[in-house]
């Protein structure tokens, strides 16, 4: 059971790492394998950067949400009474 939980955390983490790699490559105007079919370097870099930003935000957000919910269950996050 713990192995499955670890895989559920590792896979979005790897997506986040790949998104950061795509962002870095688009910053230096290097197109990666899925975006080489676009002939314009600027357009490929913009599309690659956007896709990388989405992957990075999604992966980091998933892991951060998991950690937040785990801490909320164990009582480490203070409750705000409104």
Backbone as CSV, one residue per row, in Angstrom:
resi,resn,N_x,N_y,N_z,CA_x,CA_y,CA_z,C_x,C_y,C_z
1,UNK,0.817,-1.190,0.000,0.000,0.000,0.000,0.868,1.265,0.000
2,UNK,1.966,1.225,0.727,2.842,2.395,0.770,3.548,2.620,-0.562
3,UNK,3.800,1.536,-1.286,4.454,1.664,-2.589,3.528,2.385,-3.564
4,UNK,2.250,2.062,-3.517,1.284,2.730,-4.396,1.184,4.206,-4.037
5,UNK,1.157,4.519,-2.738,1.109,5.914,-2.308,2.366,6.662,-2.743
6,UNK,3.505,5.999,-2.673,4.750,6.630,-3.111,4.729,6.894,-4.613
7,UNK,4.218,5.945,-5.387,4.115,6.149,-6.835,3.154,7.277,-7.179
8,UNK,2.070,7.392,-6.407,1.113,8.471,-6.648,1.771,9.827,-6.415
9,UNK,2.744,9.902,-5.530,3.458,11.159,-5.301,4.614,11.365,-6.272
10,UNK,5.271,10.286,-6.674,6.445,10.421,-7.536,6.060,10.822,-8.958
11,UNK,4.975,10.272,-9.478,4.601,10.556,-10.872,4.291,12.036,-11.092
12,UNK,3.448,12.701,-10.273,3.276,14.149,-10.466,4.554,14.935,-10.196
13,UNK,5.388,14.437,-9.286,6.675,15.093,-9.046,7.563,15.053,-10.273
14,UNK,7.565,13.924,-10.981,8.344,13.821,-12.223,7.778,14.732,-13.310
15,UNK,6.451,14.866,-13.359,5.852,15.814,-14.303,6.316,17.236,-13.998
16,UNK,6.386,17.583,-12.718,6.865,18.903,-12.326,8.317,19.131,-12.712
17,UNK,9.144,18.107,-12.533,10.563,18.205,-12.909,10.700,18.378,-14.414
18,UNK,9.905,17.619,-15.188,9.955,17.749,-16.648,9.457,19.126,-17.085
19,UNK,8.463,19.666,-16.385,7.980,21.009,-16.693,9.043,22.068,-16.446
20,UNK,9.795,21.923,-15.363,10.882,22.865,-15.084,11.964,22.754,-16.152
21,UNK,12.233,21.529,-16.624,13.213,21.335,-17.701,12.740,22.017,-18.981
22,UNK,11.442,21.895,-19.301,10.910,22.557,-20.493,10.987,24.074,-20.364
23,UNK,10.714,24.596,-19.173,10.830,26.038,-18.955,12.269,26.511,-19.148
24,UNK,13.217,25.760,-18.610,14.631,26.120,-18.760,15.049,26.097,-20.230
25,UNK,14.631,25.053,-20.949,14.984,24.954,-22.359,14.345,26.065,-23.182
26,UNK,13.115,26.437,-22.866,12.473,27.510,-23.627,13.117,28.860,-23.316
27,UNK,13.636,29.025,-22.101,14.331,30.262,-21.756,15.596,30.427,-22.590
28,UNK,16.292,29.329,-22.858,17.511,29.370,-23.657,17.262,29.062,-25.131
29,UNK,15.996,29.090,-25.562,15.568,28.896,-26.956,16.036,27.561,-27.532
30,UNK,15.950,26.508,-26.737,16.228,25.156,-27.220,14.906,24.409,-27.252
31,UNK,14.565,23.858,-28.399,13.314,23.115,-28.491,13.562,21.647,-28.180
32,UNK,12.689,21.080,-27.377,12.790,19.666,-27.016,12.040,18.822,-28.030
33,UNK,12.121,17.520,-27.872,11.606,16.562,-28.856,10.131,16.746,-29.232
34,UNK,9.194,16.957,-28.323,7.807,17.044,-28.796,7.499,18.329,-29.562
35,UNK,8.361,19.330,-29.492,8.069,20.623,-30.103,8.957,20.931,-31.307
36,UNK,9.658,19.952,-31.843,10.546,20.208,-32.975,9.799,20.320,-34.293
37,UNK,8.531,19.946,-34.333,7.765,20.031,-35.582,7.396,21.471,-35.921
38,UNK,7.499,22.384,-34.958,7.207,23.799,-35.205,8.465,24.435,-35.780
39,UNK,8.327,25.085,-36.935,9.509,25.619,-37.619,10.008,26.922,-37.008
40,UNK,9.117,27.746,-36.493,9.520,29.005,-35.886,10.054,28.746,-34.476
41,UNK,11.263,29.221,-34.215,11.883,28.987,-32.911,11.130,29.735,-31.816
42,UNK,10.668,30.946,-32.118,9.958,31.731,-31.112,8.621,31.087,-30.753
43,UNK,7.889,30.615,-31.757,6.598,29.979,-31.488,6.781,28.667,-30.737
44,UNK,7.787,27.900,-31.113,8.053,26.636,-30.421,8.462,26.897,-28.976
45,UNK,9.244,27.943,-28.763,9.684,28.267,-27.419,8.517,28.724,-26.551
46,UNK,7.602,29.510,-27.129,6.426,29.962,-26.376,5.524,28.791,-26.013
47,UNK,5.273,27.909,-26.971,4.422,26.751,-26.707,5.079,25.820,-25.690
48,UNK,6.358,25.616,-25.830,7.098,24.761,-24.904,7.114,25.376,-23.506
49,UNK,7.295,26.678,-23.419,7.297,27.346,-22.119,5.945,27.294,-21.440
50,UNK,4.886,27.472,-22.213,3.538,27.397,-21.650,3.235,25.992,-21.144
51,UNK,3.571,24.993,-21.953,3.352,23.606,-21.546,4.199,23.262,-20.324
52,UNK,5.431,23.752,-20.293,6.299,23.515,-19.142,5.773,24.173,-17.882
53,UNK,5.227,25.383,-18.018,4.657,26.074,-16.863,3.454,25.317,-16.314
54,UNK,2.605,24.819,-17.210,1.445,24.041,-16.767,1.870,22.758,-16.060
55,UNK,2.845,22.059,-16.628,3.323,20.828,-15.994,3.974,21.110,-14.637
56,UNK,4.782,22.153,-14.569,5.470,22.473,-13.319,4.472,22.876,-12.238
57,UNK,3.522,23.728,-12.590,2.529,24.154,-11.606,1.645,22.990,-11.165
58,UNK,1.275,22.134,-12.105,0.444,20.987,-11.759,1.160,20.004,-10.853
59,UNK,2.400,19.690,-11.181,3.163,18.742,-10.366,3.467,19.268,-8.982
60,UNK,3.924,20.507,-8.915,4.239,21.100,-7.617,2.966,21.302,-6.803
61,UNK,1.880,21.707,-7.468,0.608,21.898,-6.772,0.050,20.608,-6.207
62,UNK,0.188,19.509,-6.947,-0.298,18.217,-6.458,0.457,17.785,-5.212
63,UNK,1.770,17.877,-5.256,2.579,17.469,-4.100,2.322,18.405,-2.915
64,UNK,2.206,19.710,-3.173,1.934,20.661,-2.094,0.554,20.426,-1.488
65,UNK,-0.433,20.122,-2.326,-1.767,19.820,-1.813,-1.785,18.567,-0.970
66,UNK,-1.026,17.567,-1.366,-0.933,16.339,-0.575,-0.319,16.631,0.793
67,UNK,0.755,17.383,0.809,1.414,17.700,2.076,0.498,18.539,2.960
68,UNK,-0.224,19.494,2.365,-1.138,20.331,3.136,-2.260,19.499,3.748
69,UNK,-2.863,18.609,2.960,-3.947,17.776,3.483,-3.458,16.804,4.548
70,UNK,-2.259,16.262,4.372,-1.700,15.368,5.385,-1.466,16.111,6.695
71,UNK,-0.920,17.331,6.603,-0.685,18.114,7.814,-1.995,18.556,8.455
72,UNK,-3.016,18.813,7.635,-4.311,19.206,8.178,-4.955,18.048,8.937
73,UNK,-4.782,16.824,8.431,-5.342,15.651,9.109,-4.664,15.392,10.449
74,UNK,-3.365,15.638,10.519,-2.639,15.378,11.766,-2.707,16.548,12.741
75,UNK,-3.355,17.643,12.353,-3.534,18.770,13.262,-2.377,19.740,13.286
76,UNK,-1.511,19.711,12.305,-0.369,20.626,12.276,-0.728,21.985,11.684
77,UNK,-1.847,22.059,10.967,-2.293,23.320,10.375,-3.361,23.900,11.291
78,UNK,-3.166,25.130,11.795,-4.177,25.697,12.695,-5.469,26.019,11.940
79,UNK,-6.581,25.797,12.610,-7.882,26.101,12.013,-8.201,27.572,12.224
80,UNK,-8.804,28.171,11.213,-9.204,29.571,11.290,-10.702,29.604,11.559
81,UNK,-11.099,30.152,12.698,-12.521,30.261,13.029,-13.045,31.582,12.502
82,UNK,-14.098,31.511,11.670,-14.646,32.750,11.131,-15.953,33.100,11.766
